[in-house]
Amino acid sequence: MHEEAYLALVIKTLYNKIEEINRKMAGNEEDIAHMHEYFWENYNEFDEYGYELYDNSNALKSRVREQEEYKKDRRRYEKMLDSPYFGRVDFCYEDEMEPEHYYIGIANLSEGRAKDPYVFDWRAPVSSLFYDYDKGPAQFLAPAGLITGEVIRKKQYKIKNGKIVFILENEINIDDEILQQALSEHANASLKSIVTTIQKEQNQIIRDQSHKILAVQGCAGSGKTSVALHRIAYLLYHNRKGLSAAQVLILSPNSIFADYISRILPELGEERIREMTFDDFAYHELLDYGEAEDRYDEIEKMLHAGGSHASEETRYKQTRQYIQELDGFILSLEWELVDIRDFHYKNMEMKEAQISELFYEKLSDVPILCRMARIGEYLIDAEETLRHKNMDEEEKQEILGRLDRMYRTKDTAKLYYGFLEESGRKKPPAPCGVLPFEDVYPLLYLKYALFGAPKRSEVKHLVIDEMQDYSYLQYVLLEKMFDCPMTVLGDKGQTIGEGQQDVLKFLPKIFGKGVHCVSLDKSYRSTAEITEFAGRILGTESVQNVCRHGEEPQVKKCATGKEMIQMLSGDIAGEMEYDTLAVLCLDAQKAREMSGILAQELSGREVTLLTKDSMRFWKGISVMPFYLAKGLEFDAVFVPDLQDYVTEMHKKALYISATRALHKLCLYMVQ
């Protein structure tokens, strides 16, 4: 069939599907209205045992869920009207003479369940042929087993508004022309889907289901986050019964980044997944102990101290050795934390020796501060057995309270501050003070050791982004909390602090042999000129780059700060071509000052200041400290006050800023 005719057939089928869904939804709405009416008219006449109420409620809920599924399907088909498919692979099965034609799009499309699809979902097994193979021998893993044959032809399509813009026939993987065009587009306020340009090495990560923990080390711009989110979409597609979007959690750097990536999964036809920062989680867990600093507070301290704030002691508190110190302290608490004595309550009695035996022997695997509660449960069960009835709640609480009073304290913060003093470290913070970031996760570790770590069984897949920013101690805590498959990704080159942290060296020591490490060494974000400039900042070898060229990064020298501001604002004012522009500063204070200055200088354009508390990422001109830009990308990046970048940490900050730019990079310094 001719290409235009096939597209017309697909478009017609989409309209038929949408029309069919609209009819079903209209009928469903009518049924739901009748069910509501019947429910309220007959509510008082339902049987006394509640069977009718239960049946009617379930029937109504089922129809409402069905209606939501119809809406979801309709949105998917309406999206496909613009561009139903983007690729085609002609595959000749082994021992067959004629090839089959498979069109690849963002979702399946067929006239009925028993009919062959006109379009195959990019996540379908056969679609891997499009991403993984050139013309020649090929294979894919189907539910029936390994299928072998030969790729005869591959085509790529640019379809817009339901019309073919162009068709490319190629014998290599994803055609350079299509990729170049995608990379040359302007940045948006959200991360883009990459289904049309997935590369072979990315596809292998996306479709990997054989490793429990997949750790992806990738250079800046290698598509790590996009690949991880497409991987989640793939896993959701292939594990409908065992995995839902609500059971996936992503630990992201901040709320700006979370907003930036939030649209990918809905674009791929899936529900949004849950997101939070690990600092937010820790803050919630330690809320009873007062305010606590976060990672960005720590970065600001490091910047203002010229990098010296990250002392040996500060770093030491996140290491395996410090955990061992804490473990030794916890072991000493076995004897120092309790004053076991005879227990008496009414006619109930338990001798000190019996309590000690339970506490130190039979309950030795139970966290220390949970053992007395377990002993209390033992006493209560025995008493209820004797009475042949349940005890009053007040009596139970009295028993548990008396046993709890055998602890000298259950205040974890007080115990941790005592540990700091005993080990000759800095004085503990005042009771109403703010807990330093360096002590946040050690305190959380101590709390979990004494009370037990909550297992997040509702999370079936965990995504950890910017893995290089997590310490050894944080990974130990994550291992205690989550027993589920994980996708971990980051770039050791973007470590903020002194030196580079390669977490792949110690992840297997924490999570075991189930960790599988993969590297992505090719950058798809910046032009070759920007990528090479960024490489020179850290003195590293230039990473592989898609051969996309643009203007050279500019370093503009000024005589005064006023001249720099005039030059910077003039360059931004004259930049009308791009949708996203970022002014990346060294710290939060400079970002606030620069935002105010540019708001006055560029009075006709909106300037948005982004802070660690910002929740959204917008198009236009954004001003922020460099560390909030990690994971984001912009059409043009402007870096003022280049003369202030003098330490090793500053060089890393400059590298992070430079690698955010897609097409243009300008830097300004006062001589």
N, C-alpha and C positions, 0 to 999 in steps of 0.2 A: 504494500500500500504506500502511496506517495506520502511524504512527510507532512505536507499541509493537510492532506485528507485524514491522516492518523491523528494529528493534533485536533482537528475539527471533531473527530469521533470522541476523543477524550474529553474535550470541552462540553460536548453534548451530554455525555455520560455524567459529568459533574453537575450540570444543570438538572438533569433527571434525578440525581441523588439528592440534591438540595430540595427539589420540589417534593420528592417522596418524604424526606425528613419533615418538611413543613406540614405535610398532611398528617403524618404520625403525631407531630407535636400538637397540632390543633385538636386531633381526636383525644390525645392524652390530657390536654387542658380541660376538655369537656368532661372526661371521666373523673379527673381530680375534683372538679367543681361538684359533680354529682356525689362523689364519695364524701366530700365535706358536708354537703347538704344532708345526706343520709346519716352521717355520723352525729350531727347535732340534733336532728329530728328524732333519732332513736336511741340517743345516749342513755336515757333513763330506763330503757326497756332491755338493755343488754343483760345477759345472764349474770347471776350473782357471783360466779366464779371468775369472771373476767375473760373468758375464752373469746367471746365475740369482740370485746374491746381490743384484745391482743391481735386477733385476726384482721380486724378492720384497720387498726393502726399500722400493722405491717404491710398490708396491701397498699395503703396510702403512701407510706415511705418508699415502697418499691416503685410506685409510679413517679414519685418526685425524683428518685435516683435515675430512673429511665429517661426522664425529661432532661436532666442534666447531661446525660450521655448523648442524647440527640443534639443538644446545643453544642457540645464539644465536637461531634462529627460534622455538624454544619459549619462551624468555624474553620475546621480543617479543609473541607471541600471549597469553601469560599476563598480561602488563601490559595488553594491550588489553581483557582481560575486564572490568576495572574501568570503563574508559571507552573504547569502541571508536572513537568519533569525537566531534568537538566542533563541526563546522560542516557546512553544506550550501549549495551554490549551484546554482540552476536556470538553465541556460544554453541559449538557443535559437540554434542555429547559423544563419548567414546562409542564406536560401532554404529554411529548415526551418519547419514549422508548430508542432511540439510541442517543448518544452524537454527537455533531458536533466538528470537529477538526479545531482549529484556530492557524495557524502559525504566529508568531509575528516577524517583522523585522523593518528596519528603514524607509521603504516605502511600499506602496501598490504595488502588482503585480498581474495582471490577464491577460488572453488572450484577453479580450475585455470588454467594459463597461457593457455589460449585463451579463457577466460571473462572477461567484463567485471568489474572489481573492484566489490565491495560498498562498499569504503572505499578512497579514494585517499590515498597518502602526501602529507603537507603540502608536500613538495618537488617533487611531480609538476607538470609544466607547467600543467595545467588548474587546479591548486589556487591558482595566483596570482590567479585571478578572485576568490577569496574574500577575499584580502587587499587587492587593488589597486582594486577597482571597487565603486561603489554600483550601485543599480538603474539600468539603462539600457545604452547601447552599450558594448561591451567587446571586448577581444581578448587572446589569449595566444599565446606563441611555442611551437609544438610541433615535434617532429622533422621533420614534413612541411612546416613553414613557418608563417607567421602566420595564425592562425585568428580570424575576426571573427564577431560576433553580438551578442546582447543578454542581459544579466543580468536575469532575470525576477523572481527572488526569492532572498533570502539568509536562512538560519536559523542560529541558534547554540543549542548544547545544553549543558546541565550534566548529565552522566551520572556516577553514582557507584555503585559495587558492581553495575554492570550494570543499573541502574535509572535512568529519566529523572527528574531532579529538576525541571527546567523547560526550556521551549523558548521562545526569543525570535525573532520574525520582525522583521527590520529592513531599512531601505532605505539606511542609511549604512554606513560601513566597520565596524570592530570596535565593537560596541555598547558605549556608555558603562557600562551596567549590569554587563556581563560584566567589563569592564576595571576598574571600580571595585571589584568584588568581589575580583578577583585582587590588586589593589594593597592592599586592606585586610587581606589575610591576614597571618599572622605570619611573620616572617623565619625561615629555617631555617639549619642549619649548612652548607648548600651553596646555590649559585646555582640558581635555578629555571629550568625550561624555559619559554619564552614562546610556544610554538607556537599556543596558543589566543588570544593577544592581540597577535600581531605587527601593527604598524601599517604603513601604506602606505610611509612613508619608510624604515622599517626593512626591509621586504620588498625594496625596491629594492637595498639594500646586500647583503642576504643572497643574492640571485639574480644579482648582477653577475658576469659572466664575461668582460667585454670589456676590462677594465683590468688590467694586470699588477700595479700597486701601487695599492691602494685605501686612502686615508688618511681616517679618520673623526675629525672634531673634534666632540666632544659635551659638553654640560654635564653636571654631576654628576647621576646618576640617569636619564640618557637611554637606558640600556640598551646602551651601547657593547660591553661584554664579552659580554653575552648575544647580541647581534646577530652579533658576530664568531664565536662558537662555533656558532651556528645556521648561519652562512655556511659554516663548515667542514663541518658535517653535510650541507649542501646540495651542496657541491662533491664530497664523498665519494660521495654518492648518484648524481651525474651523471657522475662520472669513475672508475667502478669499475676500469677497465683501466689508467688512467694515474695514479691517486692512491690511496694507502692511508693509514690512520691513522698507521702507523709512519713515513710520510714527511712528516708535519706536525709542526712544532716551534713552541711558543709560548714567547716570552721574557716571563716574568711578573715582578712586583716582588719576590716572596718565596715561600717554601714554604707559608705560611699561605694566601695567595691561590691558589696552585696547588691546594691541597687543596679550597679553597672552590669552585673551578670544575670540579673533576675529575669530577663526577657528571653533568654535562649531556649529554655525548656518549653515554655508555652509556644514559642515559634516552631518548635519541633513536634508539637502536638501533645506535650506532656504537661502535667500540673507542676507548679512551682514547688521547689523543695525548701525545707527549713534551713535557716542560716543563723549563725551567731558567731561572735568572737570568743575565743577561749578566755580572754580577760573578763568579758561580761559574765561568763559562766562562773569563773573563780570569784568575782565580786559578789555574785548572788549567793554562792556557797559560804562566803565569809562575811555576809552582811551583818551578822550578830556581833562581829568584832570591830565594826566601825568602817570608816572610809579606807579605800586602798588605791594606790597608784596603779596605772596601767602601763603597757609597753611604751606608749607614746610619751608619757611623763618621763620615763627612763631615758628615752632617746633625747628629749629636750635637755635633760641634765647632762647627758654626755656631750651634746653640742655646745652648751654654754660653758662646760669645763674644758673645752678643747679636746675632748676624747679621754681625758684623764679620769673622769668619773667612773669609767668602767674598770675599776681596780681589780686586782687579782682576787680579793675577797668577794667582790660583787659577782664575778664570774664563777668563783669557786662554789657559791651557794646554789648553782644550777647543775652541779656535776655529780657523777657517780660517787665520788669520794665524800661529798657532803651528805648524800643519802645514807652512806654507810655510817657517818657520824650520827645522823638522826636515828638510824636503826639501833645503834648502840645505846642512845639515850632512851629510846622506847623500851628496850630490853631492861634497862635499869628501873623503869617505871613499874615493871611487873611487881617489884617488892616495895618500892618507895611510895607508890600512888595509893595503896590500900592499907587500911588498918582493920584486918579481919578479926571479928569477935563473935561471941555467941549471939544467936538471933532469938528473940522472944516476941511473940505477939499473940495475946489471948492464950489459947491452949496450944498454939503452934510453937515449935522449938527446933532449932538446928544448931548443933555444936560447931565451934570454931574449926575443929579438925575436919568436919564434914564439908564445911563451906570452902576451906582451903583446898581440899581434895578436888572438889568440883572446879574451883577457880583455876588452880594451877595444873591440873592433870586432865580431867575429862573435858574441860572447856578451853584447853590451851590454844586451839585453833580459832577461837572466837576473839574478835578485837577486844582489848582490855576493858574499855569503857562500856561494852555491851554485855560483859559476863554476869554482872550482878542482876541485870534484867532477866537473863536466862535462868539464873538460880531462882529468882522470884517466880518465874513461870513454872519452874519445877515444884516449888512450894505450893503455889496456887492450885496446880493440877492435883497434887496429892491431897490437899484439903478439900477440894470439890469432890474428889472421889469418896472421901470419908463421909462428907455431908450428903452425898447423893443429890446435890444441887449446886448451881452456880453461885459464886460469891458476889456480894455487892461491889459495884465499881469503886466505891469509897474505900472498902477494905483492900481491894487489890492495889489501889494507889498508895495506901498506907504501908503495905508490905514492900512494894517496890521502892518507896521513899526511904524506908528504914535501911534497906540494903544499900541504896545509893549513897547514904550518908557514911558508909564505910570507905568511900573514896575521899581522899583528902581534898581533891578538887576535880571537876570535870571541865574546867575552863581551858580549852586548847591553847588560846592565845597566851594565857598566864603561864602555861607549861612551856610554850615555845620561847617566851621572853626569858624565863628561867634558864632554859638551855643556852640562850645567847650569853647570858651573864656567866653561867658556869664555864662556858668554853672560852671566856675572855674576850668576847666580841663586843661590839658597840653596845651602849646602853639601850635598853628597849625603848620604843617610842612611848610617849605619854598616853594614858588610857583614852583620851579624846583626840589623839593625834592621828595622822594619816599613815597607814602601814606602807613602808617603802616597797617598791615593786620587787626588789631583790628578795624580800621575805614573803611575798604573797604565796608563791607556789610551795616553798618549804612548809609554811603554815598549813596549806591545804593538804600536803603530803602527811603531815603529822595528824591532822584531823581524820583523814581516811585510815591511817594506821590505827588510830585509837577507837574510831567508831565504825570503820568499814567503808569502803568506796561503793557508792551507788552504781549498780550495773544498769546501764542504759539499754535494756533489752529491746526497747521499742525502736532503737536505731539498728537497721539491718545493713546499712552501708554508710561509711563515714568518708568524707572528702576533706583533706587537710591541704589548704593552699598556703604558699610561702613557707614551705617546710623548714627552710634554713633559719627562720626566725624563732623556731621552737627549740628549747633547751633539752638536754638529756633528761632533766627532772620532769619537764612537761610531758615528754613521751612516756616516761614511766607511769605518770598519772593517767594518760590516755589509755595505756595498756590495761590498767586496773579497771577503767570505766567501760571500755568498749570491747566486746568480744564478737566482732563482726568483720566482714571484708572491708578493706580500706583502699582508697586511691590517694596517694600522698605525692605532692608535686612542689617543685621549687627550683631555685637557681642559686647555687652557692656563691656566685659572683655578686649577688645582690644582698649578701649578709650585711646588716647594719651593725657596725662595731669594729673591733680590732680583729684582723684576720678573717679568713673565710671559714665558715662552718659547713663541713660536708657530713650531713646527718646520715648518709648512706653507710658511713663507716661504723656507726653504732646502732642503727635501727635493728639489724639482725640479733644483736645482743639482748635487745628488749623484747622484740616480737617473735624471735625464733627464726627458723629456716624458711618460714612461709613468705619472707620478703623477697620479691622479685624486682630487680632494679633495671630501669630502661633509661636511655639517654636520647634527648632530642637536641641535635647539634646545629640545626639550620634555622636561621632567623627569617621570618616572613613579614616582619613589621616595618622596619625602617628601610630607607634607601641604602644602597651600598656605601654611599659617602658618609651617612650618619652612623652606620654600623661600624665602619672603620675608624671614625673619629672616637666613638665610644670605647672601642678596643684599645686605643692609644692612651686613654685616661688611666686605665688600670695596668697598662703595659702588658696586656695579654695578647695572645695570637688572635688574629681576626677570625671570628666565627664564620661558618659557611653562610652565604647570603644569596637569596634569590636575586638574580642580576637585574635589579630595578634601580635605575639611576635618577638622580635629582640634583638640586643645587648643593654645593658644598656648605657645611656648617660655617657660620660666620662668627668670629670673635671681634666685637667692636670695642675699641678703646676710647675712653672719654677722659677729659681733663678734670671734671668735677662730677659730683653726684647729681647735681641739677642737670648737667648736660646728659648724663646717662638716662635720667628719667625722661627727658625730652626726646631722646633718640628712641628709647623703648616704647613710649606711648605713641610716637610718630609711626614706628614700624607696625604696631598693633592696629592703629587707626587706618593705615593703608592696606591692611590685610583683609580684604573682603571676599577672597576666594574660598576660604576654609570655614568649616562649621564649628570646629572645636579648637580653641587656642588656650594654652596653659602657661601661666607665669609661675614657675617653680622656684621657691625661695628656700633658704637654708634652714630656717626654723619658723615656728608659729608666730613669734613676735614680728619678724620681718615680713611675713606674709600679711599680717594685719595692717602693718604700716603701708606696704606696697598696694594693698587693695584700696585703702583710703585715698592714696595719691592718684592711682589710676582712675578711680571713680570720678575724681575731679578733672583729670586731664582728658578723659574720654567721656565727657558728659553726655554725649549722644548715644552711648552704648552701655549696656548693663554689664557690670563687673561683679562676679560672684566669688565671695570668700568662702573657701571650704576649710572646716576645722575637723578635729577628731570627733566632734559631736554631730557633724552634718549627716543627713540621712539620704540625700539625693544627689545625683550627678546630672548636670544640665549641659546642653549645648551652649556655645558662646564662649565668653572669656572667663576662665576660672583661675583664681589665685590660691595657692596652697603651699604648705611646706612639702618638700620633696617626698618625704616618707609616706604621705597620704596618696601619692600618685602611683605607688607600686601596683602593678597589675592593670593599670589604665593605659590608654593610648590616646594621642591627640594629633590632629593634622599638623599643628605647629607648636613648638615649645620655645619659650623665652626664659633665659636664666640670667637674672641680674646679679650684680655684686660678685662677679667671678673672682675678684681679688681676695675675697674672704675664704676661699676654698684652699686651705693650706695644709691640713693634716691628712693622714691616711683615711680617716673616717669621712672627711670632706670629699676626698677623691671618689669614694664609693657613692656618696650623695650625688656627686656630679655625674657619675656613670649611670645611676638610676634615672636621673633627670633626662640625660641625653637619650637613653633608650626608650623614652616614652614617645618620642617624635616619629611620626610616619613620614612626613614629607619635608618639613622645614625645622631647622634648629638655629637659634640665634643666642649668643652669649655676650654679656656686657660687663666691662670692667673699668674701674676708675684707676688711672695710673698715678 
